[in-house]
Amino acid sequence: MIARTFLLFFTFSFILSIDVTAQDTLRISYDEFISRVMNSSGQVKYMRENIDLAENRVEQAKAQRFLPNMRFESQHGLVPGVKSDSLLPNGNPLPDDEYYLDPNLRNDWNDWGIYTKFNLSAAQPIFVWGGISKSIDAARKGAEAVRLQTESKEEDLKVKLFDLYYSFVLAFEIERLLDEATEKIGQIERQINKMEEEGDPDLNPAEVFKFQIFKSEFDIQIEEVKRNMEFVRETWNYLLSDGTDAVYEPETRFLDPLPYKLAPIGFYQSTAFDNRADLQALKFGKQATETYIEALKRQNYPGLYLGGFVNYAFTPNRPYQDNPFIINNTNYFNGGAAFAIRVNLNFFSIKANIERSKIELRRVDFAQQAAREGAILQVNENYRKAALADVKMKKTDEALLTAKKWLRSEQLDYDLGFGDVKNLTDAMKKELELKLKLMQSTFEYNSSVAKLNKSAGLPLTTPIEN
């Protein structure tokens, strides 16, 4: 039973990523423990990056409102000049702005210049039937769904950390219990040795052998607890290491049951529907899909845009043409602006995208139904376990009270000289067994309460009163 208590620690060696160090002992509260591990966990950091990605998609959608299509391009290089040997009828050389009329115009390879060209174009949506605002709204709802999904996964991890924290407290309790039992066993052993030295006829050799066997088995338990405690400490130091020579222990030193009273099961069921992050995430996911479908439908409508462009090229060794109908691609400047109507005629592609989104919407509906059913089953199962753990803890406490009375009676008889070693040993064994069982039952009760609250979408240690 003691060994099973510590098995849960193995799950944390590969869940979280933190470096190992240890020396000075520091005590931390449960809330501080949760905060430190969550902030240092590589798994949590990875999950939270999904939120950043979703928020980035919102910013991308917002960016479509202003100049979503804007492009700038430049070209640079070396080009030769041009020269003409043609003459006008009056014998003068052909002017530069009339070089385009010369059929014998040729490159001047002795004259090189730097060619520079810039092109700038932009389009601003004026009216697109609300398609952009729908896309932004869909991205926002999707980001909220991702945030809630991440929150749900973090709550799953917190439940494990809850068990981890209070398992260390349980280890302290068991350690103290075994120290107390060791002292009592020593008292009995000294009394047996005295009776053997005095040759007491009431001393049954068979019972002495049974006591020695019990003592050997008890020594094994002590060694097991020591080794488990060492493992617990190393696990904590691994999870909480911050590069300093610090060893961490729980601030809480005694394992007490949570001050909690179970409410009717219907309370947890209704609370789960209202508060569970995973159910809320599916709700926002459905809204995001519905809004995205509306945005896709608006892509079928013609949109009104304002567009403009500016083109500029300059090469010092090439002539500039004043004639607006003649453009020299190496030396010119022009631009313009106009209203435009754009219609996406790729109807089949848009239709396929809408159909795919409708399929996704149906999948979300089924996922919501399945999640609600799963939530009810989880609440019912956790409620059953919490109620059973409550009964086990209380009945074990009652049995322990009886065992303590029995042990005191046997101890008194033994001290008066007419007691029985077997009865005293049996009473002591039963008290030790029930103390261990009570500690384990208390731990299981607290853990089951935390899991019940988690399944209902409540904080893990929230007290509930009828």
N, C-alpha and C positions, 0 to 999 in steps of 0.2 A: 504493500500500500504506500509506504514511504517513497519507494523508488518511482512509482507511477506519478507521484506529485511533481517530480522534477523533469519528466519526459518532455513537457511542453517547451522547455528552454531550447531544445534542439532546433525548433522551427525558426528561431530568430537568428541563428548563425549565418543564414543565407538570405534573410529578408532585408536586412539593413546593412548599409556600408559606412563604417566609421573606423578610424585607426585605433590601434591598441597602445595604451600606456597605463601605469598605475603605481601609486605610492601613498600619498596623504589621504586620509579618510574624510569624506564629506557626506553629510546626510541631506537628502533632497526629498521634497514632498511629492505626492502623486502628481499634482498638476505640473510641477516643474519637470518631473521625469517625462511626462507625456510631451510637454513642449520641447524639451531638449532633443528627444529622440525624433520627433516629427520634423523638427527644423534641420536635423542632421542627416536624415534618412535619404539615401540616394533614390529609393523607390518613390518616396513622396515628391522629391524634386522632379523626378521624371514625370510623374502624373500631373504636377502643376504646370509643366511645360505645355500640356495639352490646352490648358486654359489660355495661355499666352498665344498659342496658335489660333484658337477660336477668336480671341479678341483682335488678332491681326486680320482675320477674315472680315471682321466688322469694319476695320479701317480700310481694307481694300474695297469693300462695297461703298463706303462713304466717298472714296476717291473717284468714283464714277460720276459724281455730281458736277464736278468742275473740270472742264477740259480733259475728259477721259482719253481723247485721241489727240495727242500733241506730239509732234515729231520734229526733231532738228537734225540736220545732216550737213556735214562740211566736207569739202574735197580740196586737196592742196597738191601742187606739183610744179614741175618745170616744163615750159612749152616754148617753142621757137616763135619768133616774130614772123610777120608776113611782109612781102614787098612786091611792088608792081612796077613794071617798066612801061606801062601804057601812058600815053599822052593825050591830053585834050586837043580838040581841033586848033586851039590857039597856041599849042605847043607847050602848055604848062603841064606839070605832073598831075596824075589823077589824085584828087583829094582822098584822105583816109576814109571819110564816111561814104565814099562811092567805090571802095575796093570790091564790094560784092558784085559790081557790074563788070569787073575785069575777069574774062575767062582764063587769062594766063597768070592769075595771081599764084604765088608760090611761097613756100616757107623760107624764112631767112635764118639759116642755121648758124649764122654768126651773131644772132641777137636772141638772147634767152631771157625769159622773165618768169616770175613766180605766179602761178595760177592759183587763185583762191575763189571758192564757191560756197555759198551758204543757202540752204533750203529750210524754211520753217513753215509748218502747216499745223492747223488745229481745228477741232470741231467741238462745239459746245451744245449739249442737248438743251432744247428749249421746252419741248413738250413731248413726253414719252409715255403718257397715260399712267403715270405713277409707278412705272416699272422699276425705277431706281430706288424709290422709297420702299417698295415692297422687298427688294433684294436686301436693303439695309435692315429692315425689320426682321426678315428671315435669318440673317446672319446674327443679329442680336439674340434672338430666341435660341438659335443653335449654340451660341456662346454660353447662355445661361444653362442650357441642358448639359453642356460639357462641364461647367462649374459644379453642377449638382451631382453629376456622375463621379467627379473627382472627390467631392465631399463624402459621398457614400463609400467609396473605396478607403478613404482616410478613416472613416468610422469603423470599418472592418479591422483596420490595423490597430486602432485604439483599443478595441476589445481584446486583442492579443496582448497589447502592452499592459492592459489592466491586469490580466492574468499573470503577466511577467512580474509586475511590481509586487502584487500581493503574494505571489509564490515565494519571493524573497522574505516577506514578513512571516509566511508560514514556516519557512526554513528556520528563522529565529525561534519561533515558538517550539518547534520540534527539538531544536538544539537545547533549549532551556528545559524542556520536559525530560529529555534523556539525562541531562545533568542531575535533575532532581531524582530520577529513578535510579541513577548510579549510586547516589548517596544512600537510598533506601536498601538497595541490594547489598551494599557494603555493610550496613547495620545487620542485616540478616546473616550474612556470611560470618561476621564476627561472633554473632550469637551461636551459630552452628559450631564454629571452631571451639568456643568455650564449652559447649555441651559435650563435644567429643573429648576434650581434655579432662572434663570432670567425669566422663563415662556415664552420662545421663542415660538411663534405660529407656526413657520415652523417645529417644532419638531413633527414628526409623532410617536405616541405611538406604533403603530404596528411595525415600524422599530426598535424602541428601544427594543422591546421584541425579535425580530429576532436577533438583535446584542447580546443580553444577551444569547440567545440559542447558537449562534456561539461561544461566549466566553467560555461557559461551555463545548462545544464539543472540543474546542481548548485546554482547560485545561486537558481533557482526553488524547489528543495526547501528551501533555507534559509529563504527568505521564507515559504514555506508553513508550516514548522514554527513560525516566530515568530508568525504569525497564529493558528495553532492553540493555541499556548501561551497567548497572550493570552485566547483564548476559554475555555480550561480554567480559568485563574485567575479570570476573571469568573464562571464557573459555580460554582466552589467558594465564592467570596465570596457569591454569591447564596444558596447553600444553607446556609451556616454563619453568615451575618450575624446578629449579636446586638445591633446598635445601637451598637457600638463601632467605632473606626477600626482594624480589624484585617484583615489579609490572611492567609489560611490556606494552608499547604502541607503535603504529607505528610511525616511524620517519617522514613519510609523513603525513601532516596535512590537505592537500587540495586534493580533488578528481578531477583530471583533466583527460581529455581523452588522451589515449595513442597517441603519435606522429606517427600515422600509416595511410597508404594509401593502400586500398585494391588493390591487383594485380588481373589480370584476373584469372578466376577460373581454367583455364588449368594449370597455374603455380602451384597451390596448389595440383592439382591432380597428376601431374608428380613428384612433390617434395615428395609427400606421398609415391609413389612407391620406390623412391630412399632412403628416410631417415627414414621412420617409423621403430622403433625398433621391433615391433611385426612382421612386414613383413620380416625383415631381420632375425629374429629368426627362422621363418618357413623355410627360404632359407637355413640357416645353419643346421636346423634339417633334411631337406631333404638330404643334402650332407652327414650328419652323418649316416643316414640310408643306403644310397647307399654304403658308405665305409664299414659299418658294414656287409652288405650282401657280399661284396667282401672278407672280412675276414672270414666269415662263409664258403664260397666256398673253401677257401684254407685249411680248416680243413679236406677236403676229400683227400688231397694229402699226400703221405708219407713224414714224416719229419725225418731229420737226427739229432741225439742227441749224445752228449758225456756224458757218465755216469760213476760214480765211487762210491765206498763204502769202509768203514773202520769199522771193527768189533774188539772189544777188550774186554776181560774179565780177571779178576784177582781175585783169591782167595788164600790166602797164605797157607791154610791148605789142598789144593788140588794139586795133581801132574800135571806138565805140560808135554804134550805128544810131543816128538820130531818128531814123525812120521807124515808127512803131510797128510796122509790119515786117521789118527785117530784124532778126535777132541774132546777134553774135554770141554764141554759147560761152565764150570766154570773157565777155565784157558786157554785162547788162544788169538791169534792175527792173523788177516788176512785182506786182502784188495785187490782191483783190480780196473781197469778202462777199458772201452771199448766203441766203437762206437755202436750206436743202431739205428734202423729204427722203427719208430712208425707210425702206421696207425690206424686211428679211423674207425672201422668197423660198427659203429652205424649209418649207412647211413640213416635209416628212421628218426631218431631223428634230424640229421643234415638237412635233406630235409624239415622236418616240421618247423624247426627254420627259414630256408630260406624263406619258404612260408609265415610264419608269418611276417617276415621282409618285404616281398614284399607287403603284405596287409597294413602294417604300412606305407610303401612308398606311396601307393595309397591314403591312408588317408591323408598323408601330402600334396599330390598334390591337393586333394579336399579342404583341409584346406587353402592352399595358394590361390586357386581360390576364395573361400568364403571370405577370409580375404581381398583380393584385391577388391572384389565387395563391401564388407562392408566399406573399406576405402574410396572408391569413394562416396558411399552414405553418409558417415559421413562428408566428406569434403563438398559435395554439401549442406547438411543440415546446417552445421556450417557456410558455406559461405552465405547462405540465411539469417541466423539469424544475422550475422555480418553486412551484407549490410542493412538489415532492421533496425538494431539498430543504424547504422550510420545515416540513414535518420530520424529516430525518434529523435535522439539527436539533429540534426541540426534544424529540424522543431520546436522542443520544445524550442530551444534557440531563434529562431525567434519569436515564440509566446510570450516568456517571455519578450523579448524586447518591444513588443507591450503592454503587460500588465503593464510593468513599466511606460511607457508613460501615459497609462490610469490612473494609480494610482497617478502619479505626478499631472495630470490635476485635478483629483477629490480632492486631498489633497489641492491644491492651491485654488480651488473654496470653499472648506470647510473653509479654513483659512480666506478667504475674507468675509465669512458670508453668502454666497448664495449657498452653496453646499448642497448635500443630503446625509443623513446618509446611506441610502440604497446603493446608488451608490458607496460611499466611502468603505463601507463594502464589497460590491461585488468585487470592484477592488482589495482590499487587499486580499480577499479570493482567487481570481483568481491568483494573483501574488504568493501567498504562495503555491497554488496547483501546479503551473507551475515550481516553484523553486524545489519543492519536486520531481516533475516528471522529471525535467532535471537531478537532481542528480541520480535518479534511472536509467534514460536512459544512463547516462554516465557510471554508474557502469555496466549495462547490456552490453554496447558497449565494454568496456574493457574486461569483462568476455568472451564475444563472440569472441573477437579477440584472447584471450588466448586459447580458445577451438579450434578455427580455426587453429592456429599455431600448436597446439598439434596434431590435426588430420592430419596435413601435415608433421609432423615430424620435426617441427622447434621449436627453443626456444620460450617460451610463449610470451615474450615481444619484439621479434625481429621486428624492423621496416622494412617494405617492401615498396619500391618505384617502380612505374611503369617504 
